[in-house]
Amino acid sequence: MTKSNLQTLQIISKYGLSRTFKVRPNIDYRCAVNSRKPLDSKKIYTVEFATNQPDYLENGLVFCGDFLLSGDEYTLVNSK
């Protein structure tokens, strides 16, 4: 089982399929034309599954702001 598959299962079991959850990007993300707000790897963001993308569950695809991240590009953060 890949990291993204394991993370996806953890998210679904804790939050359900349609809920939002919190992640931390593994690296900083910036758009080349500065049209999007950058993502900071030191911050925590609320995300949701990218249900409009094919294989979003298998790949752990989430929307984080204007960025589409795969399961290998973020770390799930435990929320209290």
C-alpha positions in Angstrom: 0.0 0.0 0.0 1.4 3.4 -1.0 1.6 6.4 1.3 -1.1 8.2 -0.5 -3.5 5.1 -0.3 -2.8 4.8 3.4 -3.3 8.5 4.0 -6.6 8.4 2.0 -7.9 5.5 4.2 -7.0 7.4 7.4 -8.8 10.5 6.2 -11.9 8.6 5.1 -12.1 6.7 8.4 -11.7 9.8 10.5 -13.6 12.5 8.5 -15.7 10.7 6.0 -15.6 11.2 2.2 -17.2 14.6 1.9 -15.6 16.3 4.9 -12.7 18.8 4.9 -9.5 18.0 6.8 -6.1 19.5 7.6 -2.8 18.9 5.8 0.7 20.3 5.6 2.3 20.5 2.2 5.7 18.7 2.0 7.3 21.6 0.1 6.5 25.2 -0.7 4.3 25.7 -3.8 4.3 28.9 -5.9 2.7 29.7 -9.2 5.2 30.9 -11.9 3.0 33.9 -12.7 2.1 34.8 -9.1 -1.6 34.6 -9.9 -2.2 32.2 -7.0 -1.5 32.6 -3.3 1.5 30.4 -2.5 1.5 27.4 -0.1 4.0 27.4 2.7 5.3 24.0 3.9 5.4 25.4 7.5 1.6 26.1 7.6 -1.4 23.9 8.0 -4.2 24.2 5.4 -7.8 23.0 5.3 -8.4 20.8 2.2 -11.0 18.7 0.6 -11.0 15.7 -1.7 -10.8 16.6 -5.5 -13.9 14.6 -6.3 -14.0 16.0 -9.9 -10.6 14.3 -10.7 -10.4 10.7 -11.9 -8.9 8.3 -9.4 -8.9 10.9 -6.7 -9.3 8.3 -3.9 -6.5 6.0 -5.2 -4.1 9.0 -5.6 -5.2 10.9 -2.5 -5.9 14.0 -4.6 -7.0 17.1 -2.7 -7.6 20.8 -3.4 -5.5 23.0 -1.2 -6.5 26.6 -2.2 -5.9 26.7 -5.9 -3.5 23.8 -6.0 -4.2 20.2 -6.7 -2.0 18.0 -4.5 -1.5 14.2 -4.7 -1.2 12.1 -1.6 2.6 12.1 -1.8 2.7 15.9 -1.7 1.2 16.5 1.7 1.1 15.1 5.2 -2.1 14.6 7.1 -2.3 16.7 10.3 -4.2 15.4 13.3 -7.0 17.8 14.2 -8.5 18.0 17.7 
